[in-house]
Amino acid sequence: MDELFSKIGDKITLSQKIERKIETAIRDKKLPVGSKLPTERELCEAFGVSRTALREALRRLSARGLIEITKGSGMTVTGFKIGDAIDTMNLYYDMQFDENLIPQIIEVRRLFEPEIAALAAVQRNQNDLSDIQENIEQFKACNPDNTQLEADIDNKFHLLVARATHNPIVQITMEPIYSLLPRMRNLIYANIEGEKEITLEIHLKIFDSVNKQKSAEASRYMKQHLDHTEEIYKRFLHNSIRK
């Protein structure tokens, strides 16, 4: 009991306190992106800490992408980029990936992707259309025996449609999910005859709708695509449970 109700001390180290202080200043935009931090000496004096504690805090802030430390030039606030957020989510999904995560991913995709396709049809530009068209040609030409490459190209189609919305929130939300699609597709599709032709046909329909800016049609075809995907995964999960 003595161990259970022992004194509650301050578990945060000095370097963590410094890190949080600087991070809060960046979050509150008191240190805007591009601004220079004071020198190490000035920061030590301001915080009343040793250089060792300060350097540990600065090292962690740099590792998290919040500041950039350049020898001879000092320290600059770099902020938190879209790629940093996506990398963090990628790591989370990679660590959580198993058969239990698959139905949840499909559910999220069915909620969002039809609307993403509809928005892409409104917001897309010529570069987006060229990228999607090139992706479809790559999918056509892909050797069917190269299931990994085929899965990567299939994944990129959905990523390009999401990017065509030109909405960074869509990108941050969906890219980590799309990063799992090749693993899911390899897990299930590799031995299913005719799936490449079905996928190609629906991708062409989605592209045509986005190209012609028919948002309702793009949404409908994306929903059909995901309905079929869900059916395949349910069949796989049912069979794997029976085994």
N, C-alpha and C positions, 0 to 999 in steps of 0.2 A: 504493500500500500504506500509505503514511503516513496518508492520509485515512481508510482503512478501519479502521486500528487506532489512531486518535487517542484521546486521554485521555477517559475517561468522567467527565463532570462532573455536577453536580446540576442536572437540567433543570427541576426544580420551582421555580416562583417563590415569593417570600415570601408573596404573597397566597394562592397555592394551598395553602401549608403551613398558613396560618391557617384557610382554608376547611375543610381536612381535619380539623384539630384540633376545630373547632366541630362539624362533621358527625359525627365519632366520638363526641363527648360526647352528641349527640342520639341516635345509634344505640344507645349504651350506656345511654340513659335517665338519664344524669347531668344532662342538661338535658331534663326531661320536657316533653311538649306542654303549652302554656299558661304555661310559666315565662318569666320575663323575663331577658334577657341583661344583663350589666353595661353601663354606659354606654361610649361610644366611648373616652372618656378612660381609664376603668378598664381596658378591654381593651388599649389601646395600652401602658399601663404593665405589664400582666400579661404580654403577649407580647414587650414590648421592641421594638415596631415603630412605624413612622410611621403617621399617620392615613390617608395615601394608600393604603398597602398594606392596611390594615384595611378601609377603605371598599370597595375592590375585592372583597375576600373576602365582605363582607356583601352587596354587590350581587349576587354570584353565588348566594349562599345564598338570597337573597330571590327571585331569578329562578327558582330550582329549587323554590320553594314550601316551603322548610324553616323560614324565618323570615319574619316580617312586620315591616316597619319603618314606624312611624307617627310623624309629626312631632309632637313634644311629649310623646309617650307612651313612646318608646323602642322596643326590639326584643323581639319575642315569638316563642317557638318554636311553629310551626304544625304540624310533622310533615309526613308525606307521605300525601296522601289517595288513595282509590281512583281518583278521576278523574285524578290526576296520573300514576299508573301506566298507566291506560288510554290517556291522551293520548300517552305515550311509545311504547307499543306501536303505536298508530294510525300514528304518524309512521314507525316502522320498516316496517310492512306497506305503507304508501303508497309508500315509497321502493323497496320490493322488488317491488311488484306488476307481474307480467307473466304470460304464459300458462304459464310454468314453475311459478309459485306456485299456480295453480289446483288441480292434482291433489293437492298437499300439503295445501291447505286442506280439500278434500273428504275426504281421508283422516283428518284430525284431527276433522272434524265427525262422521264415521261412527264414530270411536272413542268420542267423548264424548256427543254429543247424545241418543242413545237413553237413556243413563243419566241425563242431565240431565232429560229428560222424565219418567222414572220418579220421580226425586226431587221434581220439581215437583208430581207427583200426590199425593205424601205431604205436602209442606210448604206448598202453596199456601194462601192465605187468600181471603176474599171480594173484597178489593180487586184481587188478582191476576186472579181470574176475570172481574171486571168489565172490567179493562183488556184482557184477551185477547179477550173477547167484543166489545168496542167496536172493537178492531183488525180483527176478522173482518168486522164490518159496514162498516168503512171500505174494506176490500179489495173487498167485494161492490159497493159504490157507486162505486168508482174508475173513471173514464173509461179504457177500454182503450187509448186513444190516448196517454194520459199515462203512458208506460212508466217514467219516472223516479219519479213518485209511487207507482206500483204496486210498484216495486222497493223503495222506502223502507218502505212498509207491510208488505210481505212480510218484509223484514229485521227490522222491529220485532216481528213475531210471535215470531220465534225469540229475540229479546232479552227479551221479556216472559216467555217460558217459562223462560229461564235465571234471570231475576230472581225468579221464583216459587219457586226453590229456597231463597232467603234465605241463600245461601252466598256470601260476598264473593269467595272464591277462584274460584268458577265465573264470577262476573261479570268479574273481572279477566282471566281466561283467555279467555273467549269474546267479550266485547264488541268487542275490536279485530278479531277475525275477522269478526264480524257486520258491522262497518263496511265491509268490502270486498264484502259480498254484493250491494248495489245495482249496483256496477260490474260484477261478474261476471254478474249477471242481465241487465243492459242489453246486455252484450257478446254474449250468446247467445240469450236468450229472446225478444227483441223481435219476431222474425219467425216464431216457432213458434206455429202455430195450436192453440188449445185448452189451452194451458198454464195460463191463469188458472183455468179450471174444474177442472183436475186439482189445482192447488195449493189452491184453496178447499176442495175435497172432503177432502183429507188434513188440512188445518188444522182443519176441523170435527171430524174423527175424533180428532185429538190433543186438541183442547179438551174434547170430550165425555169422553175417558178421564181427563184431568187433573181435570175437574169432578167425576167420580164416584170419584176417587181410585183408579183402576185402574192401578197403576204398570206392571205387565207389559204391559198393552194399550197404554199411552202409549208405552212403549219400542218396542214392535213397530211401531206406526204411524209413529213418527219414523224408524225404520230403513227402512221402506218408502219414506217421503218422500225420504230421502237416497239410497237405492238408485236411485230414479228420477232424482234430480238428477245422480248420478254417470253414469248412462247418457246423459243429455242432454249433459253436458260432454265425455264421451269421444267422442261422435259429433261434437261441434263441433271438438274438438282434432284428431281424425282427419281431418276435412274440411279444416281449416286447414293441416295438414301436407301434404296432397295438393296443395293449391293452391301 
